[in-house]
Amino acid sequence: MKRATVIGLGALMFGSGVAAGTAFGTPQMLVEANKAGVPAKNCQYCHTQAAPKKETFKPDELNDRGKFLLADMKERNLKAPDLAKLKEYKETK
């Protein structure tokens, strides 16, 4: 994915989140994931919902990848997920 596309997508997501005030993740997370070399194209890379909302978010709404990041975040006592850690995720079949 071209950098301009990722930045444009991030700006669009950010604008939508600011306007609605309900975005759980941030557009920066998508940009960071792409910088880390993972093929994240949207929120569903880690979430089961297309547009997770902070007010209604539940950890069980994460897919296996998202649960992997949440477990790492808790284990390392981080305030935000370390998106570079996505490179270590092993998909189960």
N, C-alpha and C positions, 0 to 999 in steps of 0.2 A: 504494500500500500504506500502510495507516495506521501511524503511528509506534508505537503499542502493539503491533501485530502484528510489526513488525520487531524491536522490543526483546524481545518474547516469543520469537520465533524465535531471536534471538541468544542469549538466556539458555538455551534448550533446547540449542542447538548447543554452547555453552560447557560446560554441564553434562555433555553426552555426551563432549566432548573431554577434560575433566578426569578423568572416571571411567575412560575407556579409555586416556588418555595418548597417543593416536595422531593427534590432529588436526594437519594440516599448516597450514592457514589458521586464522584466528581469527574468532570471531563478530563481532568489531569490524570486520573487513574488510567484511563484508556491510553493517553499519550505515553505515560510511564511504562505501561505494559508493552506497547509497541517499541519503545526505546530499548526495553529489555530483550527484545527479539521474539516475543510471542505474537501469534496471529490474532489478537483480540480485535474484533470488528465492532462489537457493541456490548452492552451491559450483560447480555446473556452468555457471555464468555464465562462468567462466574455466577450469575444469578439465573433463576428459573423464569423470572418475569422480565419483560422487555423494558419496563420502566419502574424499577423498585422505588417505593416511597418510604421516606424516613419514618413517617407516622405509623405505618403499618408493617414495617419490615420485621421479619422473623428469621432467625438463622436457618430454619428448615426450608426457607425459600432460596437457599443457595444450592447450586449444583455441587457435584463432587469437587470440582476445582475451587469453587468459592469456600467450601467447607475446609479444604486443605489450607487455604490462606487464613481462614479464621482460626484454625487450630494452631498454625504457626504464630499468628499474632498473639494469641493467648499464651502460648508456650514461652515466647520471647518477651511478653509483657509490653507489646507495642501499642501505640495509640491508633495506628493506621496500618493497613496491610503492606507488607514489603512485596511489591509487585514483581521485583526481580526474582523472587522465590518461585514464581510461576514456571521458570525454566526447569525446576526440579520436580515438578508435578509429573507423575507417571499415570497415564490414563489406564483405567481398568476396563476390561471388556466383559 
